Amino acid sequence: MRKITIALAMSLLLASAAASAKDMRGRFGLGYDQSLGGASGLALTYWVTHALGIDLIMGLDLVSPDEGDNQVAFNTAFGVRYNIARARDVNLGIGLRGSMGFLNKAATGGDSIFQFNLDIPLIVEYFFSKHFAISLATGITMQIVPEDGNALTAQNTLLGTTRDTFSVSFFNGGFFGTAGFRFYF
């Protein structure tokens, strides 16, 4: 009897998951996001298949003081994610994303800084409707800090990073520190 009950429960669970999965194939999303590696800004997502998506995040700061040179800070992240579990209103995905940051000489007061971080996010995306979703992430972040200092600030690393270091953070990221949203067309 116990085997029949377990088999019936598993069958119902598998049938309900397959029938109500969120199919993202061919959808394009526009919104805001933050990578674990420190990039934040305008987010673009395109779903190549029902579960494979391509993400791009771009941010730019320009400061033009009355005296002195213009200050420029630019950050971007590019990556892919794959939904490993899907349900009616939520997708669970894992990804691979590179974040890049740049600060010009005027912004640093010294040499220009270029930095590259790599993260492996575990992303939960919850759909409030067919077109609107929020996302939260945690994961592994590899931060490569050049000798001139940080151009990116990785999300909630427990230990501070100094110049010319390499650090790895496991499953950090604040509850709202990596929050994002998308409007899907």
C-alpha positions in Angstrom: 0.0 0.0 0.0 2.8 2.4 0.9 4.5 1.9 -2.5 1.2 2.6 -4.3 0.8 5.8 -2.3 4.3 7.0 -3.1 3.9 6.1 -6.8 0.6 8.0 -6.9 2.1 11.0 -5.2 5.1 11.1 -7.5 2.9 10.7 -10.6 0.7 13.6 -9.4 3.7 15.8 -8.6 5.4 15.1 -12.0 2.1 15.6 -13.9 1.3 18.9 -12.2 4.9 20.2 -12.7 4.9 19.4 -16.4 1.5 20.8 -17.1 2.1 24.2 -15.5 5.7 24.9 -16.3 6.6 28.5 -17.3 7.8 28.4 -20.9 10.0 31.4 -21.7 11.0 30.4 -25.3 11.4 33.5 -27.5 10.5 36.0 -24.7 12.4 39.2 -24.3 12.7 41.0 -20.9 13.6 44.5 -20.1 14.2 45.8 -16.5 16.8 46.3 -13.8 19.2 43.8 -12.2 22.3 43.5 -10.1 25.0 40.8 -10.6 26.7 39.1 -7.7 30.0 40.4 -9.3 29.0 44.0 -8.8 27.4 45.3 -12.0 24.0 46.9 -11.9 21.7 48.8 -14.2 19.5 48.2 -17.2 18.8 44.5 -17.7 18.1 42.8 -21.0 17.2 39.1 -21.2 16.4 36.9 -24.2 15.2 33.3 -23.8 16.7 31.2 -26.6 14.8 28.0 -25.5 12.2 27.3 -22.8 15.0 27.2 -20.2 18.1 28.8 -21.7 18.4 32.6 -21.4 21.0 35.2 -22.2 21.4 38.2 -19.8 23.0 41.6 -20.3 23.3 44.3 -17.5 24.6 47.8 -18.2 25.2 50.8 -16.0 26.9 54.1 -16.6 27.7 57.1 -14.3 28.9 60.4 -15.8 29.9 63.4 -13.7 30.8 66.7 -15.3 32.2 69.0 -12.6 32.5 72.8 -13.1 36.3 72.4 -12.8 38.3 69.4 -13.8 37.8 66.4 -16.1 34.6 64.4 -16.6 34.3 61.4 -14.4 33.2 58.2 -16.0 32.2 54.9 -14.4 30.9 52.0 -16.5 29.8 48.5 -15.5 28.4 45.6 -17.4 27.6 41.9 -17.0 27.0 39.3 -19.6 26.0 35.8 -19.0 23.7 32.8 -19.6 21.3 31.0 -17.3 19.5 27.8 -17.4 16.3 27.0 -15.6 16.8 23.8 -13.7 13.3 23.8 -12.2 10.2 25.4 -13.5 6.7 25.8 -12.0 3.6 27.8 -12.8 4.8 31.1 -11.2 8.5 30.6 -10.5 11.7 29.5 -12.2 14.9 28.3 -10.5 18.0 28.8 -12.6 21.7 28.6 -12.4 24.0 30.8 -14.5 27.5 31.9 -15.4 28.1 35.6 -15.6 31.1 37.9 -16.1 31.0 41.4 -14.7 33.3 44.2 -15.9 33.9 47.6 -14.4 35.8 50.7 -15.5 36.7 54.0 -13.8 38.5 56.7 -15.6 41.5 58.7 -14.2 39.2 61.6 -13.1 36.9 59.2 -11.2 39.8 57.5 -9.3 42.1 60.5 -8.8 44.9 58.2 -10.1 45.2 55.6 -12.8 42.1 54.3 -14.6 40.8 51.0 -13.2 39.5 48.0 -15.1 38.1 45.0 -13.2 36.6 41.6 -14.1 34.6 39.4 -11.7 32.9 36.1 -12.4 29.8 34.7 -10.7 27.8 31.6 -10.7 24.3 32.7 -9.6 21.4 30.6 -8.3 18.5 32.7 -9.4 14.8 32.5 -8.4 12.5 34.4 -10.7 8.9 34.9 -9.5 6.1 35.9 -12.0 3.4 38.2 -10.7 1.8 38.0 -14.2 2.6 36.7 -17.6 4.7 39.9 -18.2 6.2 40.9 -14.9 8.7 39.1 -12.7 11.1 39.8 -9.9 14.3 37.9 -9.3 16.7 37.3 -6.3 20.0 35.6 -6.5 22.8 34.1 -4.4 25.8 32.1 -5.5 29.6 31.9 -5.9 31.5 35.1 -6.8 35.2 35.2 -7.9 36.5 38.8 -7.5 39.7 39.8 -9.1 40.8 43.2 -7.7 43.6 45.0 -9.7 46.5 46.7 -7.9 44.8 50.1 -8.5 41.7 49.1 -6.5 38.1 48.2 -7.0 36.0 49.2 -10.0 33.2 46.9 -9.0 31.7 46.1 -5.5 30.7 42.4 -5.3 27.5 41.8 -3.4 27.9 41.3 0.3 31.3 39.8 0.5 32.0 39.1 4.2 35.7 39.9 4.0 36.9 43.2 2.5 39.1 43.0 -0.5 42.4 44.9 -0.8 44.3 45.9 -3.9 45.8 43.2 -6.1 43.8 40.3 -4.6 41.7 37.4 -5.7 38.8 36.3 -3.6 36.0 33.7 -3.7 32.7 34.2 -1.9 30.2 31.3 -1.5 26.5 31.9 -1.4 26.6 35.6 -0.4 24.3 38.2 -1.6 21.8 40.2 0.3 18.0 39.6 0.2 17.5 42.9 -1.7 21.2 43.3 -2.7 20.7 41.2 -5.8 17.0 42.0 -6.5 15.9 42.7 -10.0 12.8 42.9 -12.1 11.8 42.3 -15.7 8.9 43.2 -18.0 8.6 40.4 -20.6 7.2 41.1 -24.0 
